[in-house]
């Protein structure tokens, strides 16, 4: 799932995004991207077992505790930590798993692909939102 038209369609059709690895530090990219997505009209939840909120975003200890259906799981975790997220991804079955720029783990994502979940790796969701132009929310 790497072509721009497909990615733009995902961003246009999605309403709810979970940001895994969100920080409550405004200087961190995960905080900034989550706030960006919120301002663009997405319903954003954070996932981090160490904090309860990040700016205006409610944070949960795990993906499986978020009380809504998630369209995109946007991940800010190191590539080698991706395998520990896979069981929860397969449990909640989002439409798309998006690994942020600099994050890639082809081996860990094999079961996600087998479950027909769209996968995007090593791409910044905010950059692609901007590349897609005006998305009406």
C-alpha positions, 0 to 999 in steps of 0.5 A: 500500500504505497501509492499516493492515490491509495493513501489519499483515499485512506486518509479521506475515508478514515475518521478515527486514528489511534496514535501508538507511542504518543507523548505528553511532551509538546516537543515530541513529534508524536504529540505534534502529529496527534495534535495536527490530526485532531485539528484536521478533524480526525477523532484521535486517541493516544496509546501509551501505558505511562500517561493519561492524556496528551494535550487534548487527546485521551490516552489509553494503556493499550489499543484494545481498551479504546472504546471506538472502532479505529480506522488507522493505527499510527505508530511511533515506536521503534522498528524492533518493538513492532512485533509486540503490537501485532496481537493488539492490531489483529484483535482490533482489526483497523483498516490501516496500520501506519508506521511513521517515517523511519519505522519499518518491520516487514517480518513483523507485519506479515500476519497483519498483511495476511489479515488484509489490513492495509499497511504503510511503512516509513511514511509521515502521516502529516506529510501525506495528508499535506500531499493529498491536498484538501481533505474535507472532514 
